[in-house]
Amino acid sequence: MNEKEKMINGEFYNPLADEQLVADREMAKYLCHKYNSYSPTCELERDVLIKEIFAKTGEKIWVEQNFFCDYGYNIEVGENFYVNHNCVILDCAKVTFGDNVFIGPNCGFYTPIHPLDVKTRNTMVERALPIKVGNNVWFGGNVTVLAGVTIADNAVIGAGSVVVKDIPANVVAMGNPCKPVREIEQ
């Protein structure tokens, strides 16, 4: 099994030891750089390019500049998807967003996990776990979502939160660590 296959399967892998992974990251960085360099008035060009970066999208999506990702091919977004400025998605594992997801500025979604043991960590291995976001989810600014987290439908994540565990449907959740503080009546 090569390093890319290990990455996709959630096993420990070395992202620097596989020429294909290095090339994939370089291409994603190139495409993000190109995307971020477009004039804000180049809406059509931006729309075409972001849909090239992501694996799957709805028709109506909007991603403000600047945007950064590791691979792009592990990102799937639904219809009516909005991302504000300075979003980072480290998509070593799949990152899936449902329909009607709105992401505030300076948010990060990080799938990699590094070993706690210093000797192992210094070998440059890591593994990645997916992030799944349901429909109708709103993220305030400066939210961090870590590997392996699922956020269910209709949740609101308060600004500055660090999401380390799953968040149930129909709740306002906030804090570090992020946890539900109240239910949302539909």
C-alpha positions in Angstrom: 0.0 0.0 0.0 1.5 3.4 -0.9 1.4 6.5 1.3 -1.6 8.0 -0.5 -3.6 4.8 0.0 -2.6 4.8 3.7 -3.7 8.5 4.0 -7.1 7.8 2.5 -7.6 4.7 4.8 -6.8 6.7 7.9 -3.6 4.8 8.6 -0.3 6.4 9.5 1.6 7.6 6.4 4.5 9.9 5.6 3.2 12.9 3.5 6.8 13.7 2.3 7.7 10.1 1.3 5.3 9.9 -1.6 6.0 11.7 -4.8 2.3 11.7 -5.8 1.2 13.3 -2.5 3.9 15.9 -2.8 2.8 16.6 -6.4 -0.9 16.7 -5.4 -0.2 19.2 -2.6 1.9 21.4 -5.0 -1.0 21.4 -7.5 -3.5 22.3 -4.8 -1.2 25.1 -3.6 -0.8 26.4 -7.1 -4.6 26.4 -7.7 -5.3 28.1 -4.4 -2.6 30.7 -5.2 -4.2 31.3 -8.6 -7.7 31.5 -7.0 -6.5 34.0 -4.4 -4.8 36.1 -7.0 -7.9 36.8 -9.0 -9.5 40.2 -8.8 -12.7 40.1 -6.7 -14.5 41.2 -9.8 -13.5 38.0 -11.6 -16.5 36.1 -10.3 -16.9 33.6 -13.1 -13.2 32.7 -13.2 -13.2 32.2 -9.4 -16.4 30.0 -9.6 -14.9 27.8 -12.3 -11.6 27.4 -10.5 -13.0 26.6 -7.0 -15.2 24.0 -8.6 -12.0 22.5 -10.1 -10.2 22.5 -6.7 -13.1 20.8 -4.9 -14.0 17.1 -5.6 -17.8 17.9 -5.6 -19.9 21.0 -5.3 -23.4 22.3 -5.6 -24.2 24.8 -8.3 -24.4 27.8 -6.0 -21.3 28.2 -3.9 -19.2 31.2 -2.8 -15.7 31.1 -1.3 -14.1 34.4 -0.4 -10.4 34.9 -0.9 -8.1 33.9 0.7 -8.7 30.2 0.7 -6.2 27.4 1.3 -6.3 23.6 1.3 -3.9 20.6 1.1 -5.4 18.6 -1.7 -8.8 19.8 -2.7 -9.9 16.4 -4.0 -11.0 15.4 -0.5 -13.4 18.3 -0.1 -17.1 18.0 -1.0 -19.6 20.8 -0.5 -23.4 21.0 -1.0 -25.7 23.6 -2.5 -25.7 27.2 -1.2 -22.3 26.9 0.5 -20.6 30.1 1.7 -17.1 30.6 3.1 -15.9 33.9 4.4 -12.2 35.1 4.2 -9.1 33.1 5.3 -10.5 29.6 5.4 -8.0 26.7 5.7 -9.1 23.1 5.0 -6.4 20.5 5.6 -8.1 17.8 3.7 -5.8 14.8 4.2 -9.1 12.9 4.9 -12.5 13.7 3.4 -14.1 16.9 4.5 -17.8 17.0 3.6 -20.2 19.9 4.0 -24.0 19.6 3.4 -26.4 22.2 1.9 -26.8 25.7 3.3 -23.5 25.7 5.3 -22.2 29.2 6.1 -18.6 29.6 7.4 -17.4 32.8 9.1 -14.0 34.3 8.6 -10.7 32.7 9.7 -12.1 29.2 10.2 -10.1 26.0 10.0 -11.0 22.4 9.4 -8.0 20.1 10.2 -8.1 16.4 9.4 -4.4 15.4 10.2 -3.5 13.9 13.6 0.2 13.8 14.7 1.6 11.2 17.1 2.0 12.3 20.7 5.2 10.2 21.1 8.0 12.5 20.1 10.2 9.8 18.6 7.3 8.7 16.3 6.3 12.2 15.5 9.8 13.1 14.5 9.6 10.5 11.7 7.1 12.8 10.0 4.2 10.3 10.0 0.7 11.4 10.6 -2.8 10.0 10.0 -6.1 11.7 9.1 -9.7 11.3 10.1 -12.7 12.8 8.2 -14.8 15.8 9.1 -18.5 15.7 8.3 -20.8 18.8 8.5 -24.5 18.3 8.0 -27.1 20.7 6.4 -28.0 24.2 7.6 -24.9 24.6 9.8 -23.5 28.0 10.6 -20.0 28.7 11.9 -19.1 32.0 13.6 -15.6 33.5 12.9 -12.4 31.9 14.1 -13.8 28.4 14.6 -11.5 25.4 14.6 -12.8 21.9 13.7 -10.5 19.0 14.4 -10.1 15.5 12.9 -12.9 12.9 13.2 -15.6 15.4 14.1 -19.2 15.2 12.9 -21.5 18.3 13.2 -25.1 17.4 12.7 -27.9 19.3 10.9 -29.0 22.8 11.9 -26.2 23.4 14.4 -24.8 26.8 15.1 -21.1 26.9 16.2 -20.2 30.1 18.2 -17.3 32.3 17.2 -13.9 31.2 18.6 -15.0 27.7 19.3 -12.6 24.7 19.1 -14.7 21.6 18.1 -13.0 18.4 19.3 -16.1 16.1 19.6 -19.3 15.5 17.7 -22.0 18.1 17.9 -25.7 17.0 17.8 -28.4 18.4 15.6 -30.4 21.5 16.4 -28.1 23.1 19.0 -26.1 26.2 19.6 -22.6 25.0 20.7 -19.6 27.1 21.7 -16.4 27.2 23.7 -13.1 25.5 24.0 -13.8 22.7 24.0 -17.0 23.3 22.1 -20.1 21.9 23.6 -23.9 22.4 23.2 -25.3 25.3 25.4 -28.9 25.2 24.2 -31.3 23.6 21.8 -32.7 25.5 18.8 -36.4 25.2 18.4 -37.4 24.7 14.7 
